[in-house]
Amino acid sequence: MAKGDHIRVYRFGYWHHGVDVGGGRVIHFAGEPHRKLDARVCETTRRAFANGGRIEVVRRAGKAEAAAIAARARKALGQGGYHLLHNNCEHFSTKITTRRARSRQAEAAVVRALVGATSDALDGGLGGILAGDPVGRAVRRAAASAAQASVEHGLRAAVRWITG
């Protein structure tokens, strides 16, 4: 890890992201559990950021851009506005390191929710009526596969729009 790198550490069920600003320090969105809306961009030690986990590098910064990335991160210190789908720690880290806010895990969560809703709708619709016979099961499987493919491919742009 080096100054300007976008880093992450696995927490219980999600990846927590931050920006290495050198000197063993990391700038990231942080808040108290169950009070994420009060989260602020803060600077902590790399050890505190890791919180017992193993840090991975998501994107390495080039030597020429490392100082500018660290400066952008420091300029953001104290900012709030946390939102799980629109402005989370991954959005912050990608915006600082690439100048484009994006959260792949937020996008994936929206896709999973849409696929789940589609599956639930099939369970209560025609697929549920026909579930007792082999043709009905085949229809249901085909519909579920088509729905999942549609969500995963056709709605990617909508998911990106939803997640900011």
Z-matrix of the N, CA and C atoms (Angstrom, degrees):
N
C 1 1.444
C 2 1.519 1 109.72
N 3 1.311 2 112.97 1 145.89
C 4 1.456 3 117.99 2 -179.15
C 5 1.528 4 109.92 3 -147.34
N 6 1.294 5 114.97 4 166.51
C 7 1.458 6 122.52 5 179.03
C 8 1.529 7 110.17 6 -52.17
N 9 1.337 8 114.75 7 131.50
C 10 1.461 9 120.58 8 177.96
C 11 1.516 10 114.58 9 91.78
N 12 1.330 11 118.13 10 -8.90
C 13 1.463 12 120.79 11 -179.36
C 14 1.530 13 111.37 12 -73.53
N 15 1.316 14 115.48 13 141.53
C 16 1.472 15 122.45 14 170.30
C 17 1.520 16 104.86 15 -85.45
N 18 1.319 17 116.49 16 122.42
C 19 1.468 18 121.48 17 -176.56
C 20 1.519 19 110.44 18 -124.35
N 21 1.335 20 115.21 19 164.59
C 22 1.454 21 119.90 20 176.99
C 23 1.522 22 109.92 21 -150.44
N 24 1.332 23 114.97 22 160.80
C 25 1.460 24 122.44 23 176.94
C 26 1.531 25 106.94 24 -141.48
N 27 1.327 26 115.65 25 140.31
C 28 1.459 27 119.09 26 -179.04
C 29 1.523 28 110.15 27 -79.85
N 30 1.315 29 114.53 28 129.54
C 31 1.459 30 121.64 29 174.72
C 32 1.525 31 106.49 30 -113.25
N 33 1.278 32 118.97 31 -172.24
C 34 1.457 33 122.10 32 -176.54
C 35 1.525 34 111.22 33 -69.24
N 36 1.322 35 116.86 34 93.87
C 37 1.459 36 122.30 35 176.06
C 38 1.518 37 116.23 36 92.44
N 39 1.310 38 118.95 37 -0.97
C 40 1.469 39 120.09 38 -179.99
C 41 1.537 40 109.62 39 -155.95
N 42 1.322 41 115.40 40 166.89
C 43 1.464 42 122.28 41 174.27
C 44 1.521 43 108.37 42 -98.92
N 45 1.332 44 116.50 43 132.32
C 46 1.467 45 121.28 44 174.88
C 47 1.522 46 106.97 45 -100.73
N 48 1.337 47 116.52 46 131.02
C 49 1.467 48 122.78 47 -173.72
C 50 1.525 49 111.99 48 -112.20
N 51 1.316 50 115.49 49 152.87
C 52 1.453 51 122.00 50 176.33
C 53 1.513 52 110.85 51 -160.21
N 54 1.318 53 115.49 52 -179.15
C 55 1.466 54 122.16 53 -179.94
C 56 1.522 55 108.55 54 -123.41
N 57 1.324 56 115.27 55 124.58
C 58 1.463 57 120.86 56 176.74
C 59 1.533 58 107.56 57 -74.29
N 60 1.337 59 116.54 58 123.38
C 61 1.465 60 119.72 59 -178.97
C 62 1.523 61 112.07 60 -109.42
N 63 1.332 62 115.92 61 14.49
C 64 1.461 63 120.63 62 177.76
C 65 1.521 64 111.98 63 87.22
N 66 1.324 65 115.09 64 164.51
C 67 1.458 66 120.61 65 177.88
C 68 1.517 67 113.74 66 64.83
N 69 1.351 68 116.80 67 24.25
C 70 1.459 69 120.05 68 -179.54
C 71 1.516 70 113.83 69 74.56
N 72 1.339 71 117.77 70 20.29
C 73 1.468 72 122.87 71 -176.76
C 74 1.532 73 110.54 72 -115.30
N 75 1.340 74 115.03 73 150.10
C 76 1.461 75 122.57 74 -179.88
C 77 1.523 76 108.37 75 -134.25
N 78 1.338 77 115.81 76 139.34
C 79 1.460 78 121.40 77 174.86
C 80 1.519 79 106.87 78 -111.67
N 81 1.346 80 115.13 79 130.29
C 82 1.465 81 120.77 80 -174.30
C 83 1.522 82 110.11 81 -159.22
N 84 1.336 83 115.68 82 166.04
C 85 1.456 84 121.67 83 172.22
C 86 1.516 85 106.84 84 -75.76
N 87 1.288 86 118.60 85 129.72
C 88 1.463 87 120.63 86 178.73
C 89 1.520 88 109.50 87 -143.78
N 90 1.303 89 114.47 88 143.45
C 91 1.451 90 121.28 89 177.99
C 92 1.510 91 109.88 90 -156.19
N 93 1.291 92 115.44 91 169.88
C 94 1.461 93 120.90 92 178.82
C 95 1.527 94 109.30 93 -73.96
N 96 1.327 95 117.01 94 144.76
C 97 1.470 96 118.94 95 174.70
C 98 1.528 97 110.05 96 -54.24
N 99 1.318 98 115.73 97 140.02
C 100 1.464 99 124.02 98 179.82
C 101 1.528 100 112.50 99 67.84
N 102 1.326 101 117.70 100 9.64
C 103 1.476 102 121.63 101 175.91
C 104 1.512 103 109.32 102 -137.05
N 105 1.332 104 117.34 103 40.39
C 106 1.459 105 122.37 104 -175.61
C 107 1.526 106 112.95 105 -62.16
N 108 1.328 107 117.32 106 -27.77
C 109 1.458 108 118.80 107 -179.80
C 110 1.524 109 111.85 108 -63.87
N 111 1.322 110 116.92 109 -20.55
C 112 1.461 111 121.72 110 177.43
C 113 1.525 112 112.36 111 -91.54
N 114 1.328 113 117.42 112 4.05
C 115 1.469 114 121.41 113 -176.95
C 116 1.524 115 110.69 114 -60.00
N 117 1.314 116 114.55 115 146.81
C 118 1.467 117 122.67 116 178.82
C 119 1.522 118 108.74 117 -133.61
N 120 1.321 119 115.04 118 155.58
C 121 1.462 120 120.03 119 173.46
C 122 1.523 121 106.62 120 -74.53
N 123 1.314 122 116.36 121 125.45
C 124 1.463 123 120.22 122 -176.67
C 125 1.531 124 110.30 123 -138.83
N 126 1.316 125 115.47 124 167.72
C 127 1.462 126 122.19 125 178.07
C 128 1.521 127 108.23 126 -113.55
N 129 1.324 128 115.32 127 129.72
C 130 1.459 129 121.24 128 179.10
C 131 1.528 130 109.12 129 -135.23
N 132 1.304 131 115.33 130 173.89
C 133 1.464 132 118.89 131 173.20
C 134 1.524 133 108.54 132 -73.11
N 135 1.307 134 115.40 133 157.93
C 136 1.460 135 120.42 134 176.44
C 137 1.534 136 109.53 135 -60.40
N 138 1.311 137 115.99 136 -37.45
C 139 1.473 138 120.78 137 -179.53
C 140 1.531 139 111.12 138 -64.02
N 141 1.341 140 116.31 139 -44.01
C 142 1.472 141 120.06 140 178.27
C 143 1.528 142 110.43 141 -64.67
N 144 1.321 143 116.80 142 -40.22
C 145 1.461 144 121.10 143 177.58
C 146 1.531 145 110.35 144 -60.20
N 147 1.330 146 116.74 145 -45.03
C 148 1.466 147 121.24 146 -178.79
C 149 1.519 148 111.84 147 -64.84
N 150 1.327 149 117.26 148 -35.70
C 151 1.460 150 122.18 149 178.22
C 152 1.533 151 111.99 150 49.20
N 153 1.330 152 115.22 151 42.54
C 154 1.459 153 120.82 152 178.42
C 155 1.516 154 114.36 153 88.76
N 156 1.330 155 118.05 154 -7.81
C 157 1.466 156 121.91 155 179.83
C 158 1.522 157 111.87 156 -91.82
N 159 1.321 158 115.39 157 176.28
C 160 1.463 159 122.42 158 179.40
C 161 1.527 160 109.18 159 -99.48
N 162 1.315 161 116.63 160 121.67
C 163 1.465 162 121.81 161 -178.94
C 164 1.524 163 109.68 162 -80.07
N 165 1.336 164 115.23 163 137.20
C 166 1.463 165 122.70 164 175.35
C 167 1.519 166 108.95 165 -119.10
N 168 1.324 167 116.18 166 150.35
C 169 1.458 168 120.94 167 174.88
C 170 1.526 169 107.99 168 -91.02
N 171 1.326 170 116.50 169 126.35
C 172 1.460 171 122.74 170 177.32
C 173 1.519 172 109.40 171 -87.66
N 174 1.328 173 115.95 172 -45.47
C 175 1.467 174 121.85 173 -178.91
C 176 1.517 175 108.39 174 -145.93
N 177 1.317 176 115.00 175 124.81
C 178 1.465 177 119.55 176 177.77
C 179 1.522 178 109.83 177 -84.31
N 180 1.309 179 115.44 178 138.10
C 181 1.464 180 120.79 179 177.95
C 182 1.526 181 108.79 180 -87.95
N 183 1.310 182 115.86 181 141.89
C 184 1.451 183 119.74 182 172.88
C 185 1.517 184 109.30 183 -73.65
N 186 1.316 185 116.32 184 155.35
C 187 1.475 186 119.59 185 -178.78
C 188 1.521 187 111.93 186 -57.08
N 189 1.320 188 117.00 187 -35.86
C 190 1.460 189 120.58 188 -177.58
C 191 1.534 190 112.39 189 -69.23
N 192 1.329 191 117.49 190 -28.64
C 193 1.468 192 119.89 191 -176.57
C 194 1.521 193 113.93 192 -99.96
N 195 1.313 194 118.82 193 -11.15
C 196 1.472 195 122.42 194 -173.66
C 197 1.531 196 112.69 195 -58.05
N 198 1.305 197 117.82 196 -45.52
C 199 1.465 198 120.67 197 -178.28
C 200 1.528 199 111.17 198 -65.38
N 201 1.341 200 117.03 199 -40.37
C 202 1.469 201 120.77 200 179.75
C 203 1.527 202 110.70 201 -66.75
N 204 1.330 203 117.11 202 -39.20
C 205 1.471 204 120.82 203 177.96
C 206 1.526 205 109.96 204 -63.30
N 207 1.327 206 116.63 205 -46.92
C 208 1.474 207 120.45 206 179.33
C 209 1.529 208 110.44 207 -61.18
N 210 1.325 209 117.51 208 -39.27
C 211 1.464 210 121.05 209 179.40
C 212 1.533 211 110.76 210 -65.68
N 213 1.343 212 118.14 211 -41.22
C 214 1.464 213 120.58 212 177.52
C 215 1.528 214 110.51 213 -63.65
N 216 1.327 215 116.24 214 -40.33
C 217 1.468 216 119.94 215 178.97
C 218 1.523 217 110.24 216 -63.09
N 219 1.328 218 116.78 217 -45.31
C 220 1.474 219 120.20 218 -179.34
C 221 1.527 220 111.40 219 -64.54
N 222 1.311 221 116.68 220 -35.33
C 223 1.461 222 120.70 221 179.08
C 224 1.536 223 111.31 222 -64.35
N 225 1.344 224 116.40 223 -26.93
C 226 1.468 225 121.54 224 -178.49
C 227 1.528 226 113.41 225 -84.45
N 228 1.329 227 117.87 226 -6.34
C 229 1.473 228 120.38 227 -177.68
C 230 1.522 229 110.89 228 -53.27
N 231 1.324 230 115.83 229 133.94
C 232 1.461 231 122.28 230 178.65
C 233 1.517 232 114.70 231 90.02
N 234 1.326 233 117.51 232 -12.70
C 235 1.459 234 119.34 233 -179.29
C 236 1.520 235 110.17 234 -65.82
N 237 1.326 236 115.77 235 147.74
C 238 1.459 237 122.70 236 177.08
C 239 1.513 238 109.59 237 -115.82
N 240 1.327 239 115.09 238 -143.67
C 241 1.458 240 120.00 239 177.96
C 242 1.517 241 114.35 240 84.23
N 243 1.330 242 116.18 241 23.15
C 244 1.459 243 119.61 242 -179.49
C 245 1.532 244 111.19 243 -59.50
N 246 1.326 245 115.34 244 137.06
C 247 1.463 246 122.35 245 172.83
C 248 1.520 247 107.02 246 -147.65
N 249 1.312 248 116.84 247 129.57
C 250 1.460 249 121.93 248 -175.28
C 251 1.522 250 112.94 249 -53.56
N 252 1.340 251 118.02 250 -41.84
C 253 1.469 252 120.71 251 -176.40
C 254 1.516 253 114.48 252 -96.97
N 255 1.337 254 118.21 253 -21.43
C 256 1.458 255 120.28 254 -172.89
C 257 1.525 256 115.12 255 -114.40
N 258 1.311 257 118.15 256 -23.05
C 259 1.463 258 120.42 257 -174.26
C 260 1.528 259 109.92 258 -156.70
N 261 1.331 260 115.86 259 72.08
C 262 1.459 261 120.05 260 -179.61
C 263 1.531 262 110.26 261 -108.29
N 264 1.309 263 117.50 262 -171.96
C 265 1.467 264 121.17 263 -176.44
C 266 1.525 265 112.32 264 -62.73
N 267 1.336 266 117.61 265 -32.88
C 268 1.466 267 120.01 266 178.11
C 269 1.524 268 110.57 267 -73.01
N 270 1.338 269 117.97 268 -41.57
C 271 1.473 270 120.35 269 174.14
C 272 1.530 271 109.91 270 -55.82
N 273 1.328 272 115.94 271 -47.52
C 274 1.460 273 120.91 272 -179.41
C 275 1.530 274 110.58 273 -57.50
N 276 1.319 275 116.83 274 -50.70
C 277 1.464 276 120.86 275 -175.24
C 278 1.522 277 112.56 276 -65.57
N 279 1.342 278 117.05 277 -40.01
C 280 1.466 279 118.01 278 178.79
C 281 1.529 280 110.88 279 -70.90
N 282 1.329 281 116.99 280 -35.57
C 283 1.468 282 119.43 281 178.68
C 284 1.537 283 110.76 282 -64.73
N 285 1.312 284 116.03 283 -42.38
C 286 1.467 285 119.95 284 -179.45
C 287 1.524 286 111.05 285 -67.50
N 288 1.328 287 117.51 286 -41.41
C 289 1.473 288 120.20 287 -174.19
C 290 1.519 289 114.29 288 -87.87
N 291 1.350 290 118.10 289 -27.26
C 292 1.472 291 119.69 290 -177.55
C 293 1.520 292 113.12 291 -121.64
N 294 1.335 293 116.52 292 -6.60
C 295 1.470 294 123.93 293 -176.26
C 296 1.525 295 112.74 294 69.25
N 297 1.329 296 116.22 295 16.02
C 298 1.469 297 121.28 296 176.57
C 299 1.521 298 108.36 297 -136.26
N 300 1.329 299 116.75 298 112.55
C 301 1.463 300 121.16 299 -178.97
C 302 1.519 301 110.01 300 -71.71
N 303 1.325 302 115.86 301 128.68
C 304 1.462 303 121.13 302 177.15
C 305 1.517 304 109.18 303 -156.41
N 306 1.332 305 116.00 304 143.69
C 307 1.458 306 121.20 305 175.10
C 308 1.519 307 108.53 306 -131.31
N 309 1.310 308 115.98 307 103.28
C 310 1.468 309 120.46 308 179.00
C 311 1.525 310 110.96 309 -64.29
N 312 1.338 311 117.21 310 -34.54
C 313 1.466 312 116.99 311 -179.53
C 314 1.527 313 111.38 312 -72.02
N 315 1.322 314 118.65 313 -32.00
C 316 1.472 315 120.04 314 174.98
C 317 1.528 316 109.69 315 -68.41
N 318 1.334 317 117.28 316 -41.61
C 319 1.464 318 120.86 317 176.93
C 320 1.526 319 110.60 318 -60.16
N 321 1.337 320 116.41 319 -45.11
C 322 1.466 321 121.00 320 -179.68
C 323 1.522 322 110.88 321 -63.17
N 324 1.329 323 117.97 322 -37.30
C 325 1.465 324 121.05 323 179.29
C 326 1.522 325 110.78 324 -65.25
N 327 1.334 326 117.10 325 -39.59
C 328 1.462 327 120.23 326 178.20
C 329 1.523 328 110.03 327 -65.97
N 330 1.334 329 117.41 328 -42.92
C 331 1.468 330 120.92 329 178.04
C 332 1.525 331 110.15 330 -60.46
N 333 1.353 332 116.96 331 -45.96
C 334 1.475 333 119.70 332 178.95
C 335 1.522 334 111.11 333 -60.33
N 336 1.318 335 117.16 334 -39.40
C 337 1.466 336 120.24 335 179.06
C 338 1.524 337 110.94 336 -65.73
N 339 1.327 338 117.38 337 -41.11
C 340 1.467 339 120.42 338 179.19
C 341 1.524 340 111.18 339 -66.97
N 342 1.324 341 116.81 340 -41.81
C 343 1.467 342 120.38 341 177.80
C 344 1.521 343 109.70 342 -63.22
N 345 1.327 344 117.45 343 -42.60
C 346 1.459 345 121.10 344 178.62
C 347 1.514 346 111.89 345 -62.51
N 348 1.331 347 116.75 346 -41.76
C 349 1.462 348 120.39 347 179.54
C 350 1.522 349 110.45 348 -65.57
N 351 1.335 350 116.72 349 -38.65
C 352 1.459 351 120.77 350 178.21
C 353 1.524 352 110.19 351 -64.77
N 354 1.319 353 116.36 352 -43.39
C 355 1.464 354 121.26 353 178.72
C 356 1.525 355 110.86 354 -62.87
N 357 1.339 356 116.65 355 -42.73
C 358 1.467 357 120.70 356 178.62
C 359 1.530 358 110.83 357 -62.69
N 360 1.329 359 116.25 358 -39.09
C 361 1.463 360 119.87 359 178.69
C 362 1.520 361 110.33 360 -64.71
N 363 1.324 362 116.91 361 -39.80
C 364 1.462 363 120.03 362 178.11
C 365 1.524 364 111.21 363 -65.03
N 366 1.321 365 116.63 364 -37.52
C 367 1.466 366 120.24 365 179.34
C 368 1.523 367 111.04 366 -60.54
N 369 1.322 368 117.54 367 -34.30
C 370 1.455 369 120.58 368 -177.66
C 371 1.512 370 113.71 369 -94.15
N 372 1.338 371 117.93 370 -8.75
C 373 1.464 372 121.30 371 -176.69
C 374 1.510 373 112.47 372 -102.55
N 375 1.321 374 116.47 373 -142.51
C 376 1.451 375 123.22 374 -177.34
C 377 1.517 376 112.18 375 -55.62
N 378 1.327 377 116.70 376 -38.67
C 379 1.463 378 119.67 377 178.71
C 380 1.514 379 111.97 378 -60.05
N 381 1.332 380 117.88 379 -35.75
C 382 1.462 381 121.43 380 178.99
C 383 1.521 382 111.42 381 -70.12
N 384 1.322 383 116.84 382 -37.18
C 385 1.465 384 120.85 383 179.82
C 386 1.522 385 110.28 384 -67.29
N 387 1.336 386 116.57 385 -41.06
C 388 1.467 387 120.89 386 -174.83
C 389 1.521 388 113.89 387 -91.93
N 390 1.316 389 117.99 388 4.38
C 391 1.465 390 121.13 389 -172.60
C 392 1.523 391 113.96 390 -62.91
N 393 1.325 392 118.08 391 -21.13
C 394 1.460 393 120.65 392 -175.37
C 395 1.515 394 115.23 393 -77.65
N 396 1.323 395 119.03 394 -17.64
C 397 1.464 396 119.01 395 -178.54
C 398 1.531 397 110.76 396 -117.17
N 399 1.338 398 117.89 397 160.26
C 400 1.473 399 121.07 398 -176.55
C 401 1.526 400 113.67 399 -58.50
N 402 1.306 401 118.15 400 -38.86
C 403 1.470 402 120.75 401 179.28
C 404 1.526 403 109.60 402 -65.59
N 405 1.319 404 116.45 403 -43.47
C 406 1.460 405 120.56 404 178.57
C 407 1.512 406 112.20 405 -60.22
N 408 1.352 407 116.28 406 -42.20
C 409 1.467 408 119.71 407 178.18
C 410 1.525 409 111.07 408 -64.23
N 411 1.333 410 116.63 409 -39.21
C 412 1.466 411 120.47 410 178.71
C 413 1.528 412 111.16 411 -65.54
N 414 1.343 413 115.43 412 -41.95
C 415 1.473 414 120.12 413 178.17
C 416 1.520 415 109.77 414 -61.44
N 417 1.317 416 115.30 415 -44.42
C 418 1.460 417 120.30 416 -179.19
C 419 1.523 418 111.69 417 -62.58
N 420 1.339 419 116.69 418 -45.10
C 421 1.472 420 120.41 419 178.83
C 422 1.523 421 110.94 420 -62.27
N 423 1.331 422 116.24 421 -43.92
C 424 1.467 423 120.13 422 179.78
C 425 1.521 424 110.98 423 -63.73
N 426 1.324 425 117.17 424 -42.81
C 427 1.466 426 120.84 425 179.48
C 428 1.519 427 110.87 426 -64.66
N 429 1.333 428 116.02 427 -41.64
C 430 1.470 429 119.39 428 179.05
C 431 1.522 430 110.80 429 -64.47
N 432 1.337 431 117.51 430 -41.64
C 433 1.475 432 121.02 431 178.34
C 434 1.520 433 110.69 432 -63.48
N 435 1.338 434 116.19 433 -43.93
C 436 1.468 435 120.38 434 179.22
C 437 1.525 436 110.84 435 -63.49
N 438 1.324 437 116.09 436 -42.24
C 439 1.462 438 119.87 437 179.52
C 440 1.514 439 110.96 438 -63.76
N 441 1.328 440 116.64 439 -44.02
C 442 1.460 441 119.86 440 179.91
C 443 1.523 442 110.79 441 -63.42
N 444 1.343 443 117.18 442 -43.94
C 445 1.466 444 120.25 443 178.79
C 446 1.518 445 110.41 444 -62.02
N 447 1.330 446 116.40 445 -41.32
C 448 1.460 447 120.65 446 179.12
C 449 1.522 448 111.28 447 -61.50
N 450 1.318 449 115.59 448 -45.83
C 451 1.462 450 119.65 449 -179.86
C 452 1.515 451 110.04 450 -64.62
N 453 1.336 452 116.51 451 -47.79
C 454 1.458 453 119.83 452 -174.72
C 455 1.520 454 112.64 453 -67.33
N 456 1.332 455 118.12 454 -31.54
C 457 1.459 456 120.32 455 -176.70
C 458 1.525 457 113.11 456 -104.84
N 459 1.323 458 116.87 457 -49.46
C 460 1.456 459 120.66 458 -173.96
C 461 1.513 460 114.64 459 -75.76
N 462 1.343 461 118.11 460 -23.71
C 463 1.454 462 119.97 461 -176.41
C 464 1.527 463 113.71 462 -105.60
N 465 1.316 464 117.49 463 7.68
C 466 1.474 465 119.33 464 -179.91
C 467 1.532 466 111.57 465 -55.52
N 468 1.313 467 116.03 466 -43.38
C 469 1.474 468 118.79 467 -179.94
C 470 1.525 469 110.74 468 -63.24
N 471 1.328 470 116.33 469 -40.17
C 472 1.466 471 119.33 470 179.02
C 473 1.526 472 110.67 471 -65.70
N 474 1.319 473 116.52 472 -38.94
C 475 1.462 474 120.05 473 178.92
C 476 1.514 475 109.51 474 -63.69
N 477 1.321 476 117.98 475 -44.17
C 478 1.468 477 120.76 476 178.32
C 479 1.529 478 110.33 477 -60.47
N 480 1.335 479 115.82 478 -39.65
C 481 1.455 480 119.67 479 179.25
C 482 1.525 481 110.59 480 -66.19
N 483 1.334 482 116.55 481 -43.92
C 484 1.466 483 121.40 482 -179.07
C 485 1.528 484 110.43 483 -61.71
N 486 1.341 485 116.19 484 -42.18
C 487 1.467 486 120.14 485 -174.95
C 488 1.512 487 112.26 486 -87.66
N 489 1.305 488 117.81 487 0.80
C 490 1.457 489 120.31 488 171.72
C 491 1.465 490 114.11 489 87.36
